[in-house]
Amino acid sequence: MNDLPTVLRERDQALRLIADPCSESAQQIISGADHLRAQTVGPAVHLRGLIEFSNYCRNNCLYCGLRRDNQQVSRYRMTAAEIIETAGEGAKLGYKTVVLQSGEDPAYSGEVIAEIIREVKQFGLVVTLSLGEREPWEYELWRAAGAERYLMRHETADPVLYQKLHPGQSLLQRITLLKALKELNYQVGTGFIVGLPGQTPDILWRDLELAWKLQAEMVGIGPFIPHPETPLGKEPGGTVDQTCIMVALARLSLPYALIPATTALGSIDRFGREAALQAGANVLMPNLTPTFYRADYQIYPNKICLGEGAAECRGCITGRIHSIGRTVAADPGHHPLWDQD
Ligand code: SF4
């Protein structure tokens, strides 16, 4: 495909970098991506306040601690009033965006979610949704209610691996829904897991290609972290180096994208998020979920920031951003090429 960006067109070189993320060439690519990030989106890091409002999920993804078959999880659902109140606290703390995230939980109807969005918009917040696969008419309803962004990672671009990891689901369906979200003019976030059992450098290259083909506004890339209560609990996990080279290649493929330094990275290495911010990332997602629910929302184990209150989280994150010479963004942090109308 001729239009592919150079970094993807030079496939063999990309595959070598992916296979050897600690090499000198990989370090040069990471510096280059950091430099490009500075030129395209600047020094500011956008903060998104994350509200994990339900840990019920109808799916059974093999790597996920919230999977339906995990009986060890204490399940919770926040009420609409709790979600709205938490968003309001986020606005008071200075957040411009909240991310409303849950497992795939049909207990919240399309209409209930639309009403929550309308209320949250009253605080002047940008609303990002991360609710998984729902009906296209619901996506339309929520967009009309004011939601501007939707996160739904494709997780892996290999259809066979996808099916193995997501029983009863298909990559084709996921891509169809991501395209439907684009049609509705959401800023769309996709992304993938690095270090999955059975994953190859070629599959990771295809992950980047898919994000580029979708022209995703956001690309979330996190390491695989084995959760002991899942079928993949004994597999080795992904590393910071593997994840950072993918962040760098994503930045070089999509120069204006919003790319988070994921909490999963911070969970496997104290400075994992700083490493990603210096490899091309420009977003962080501090946790706003009330602390008494947080420990029960663990897609992967040993997640960081389970005990800190929302204000503490914001303070800690701000300090980390300043420590690497970056600033906290003061604007809503939309994708620079997204046209709201
Ligand atoms: S990854 Fe998402 S969809 Fe899959 S089981 Fe976990 S919460 Fe559910």
Residues whose N, C-alpha, C, O or C-beta is under 5 A from the ligand:
A	BS01	SF4	C57 N59 N60 C61 C64 L66 R67 G103 E104
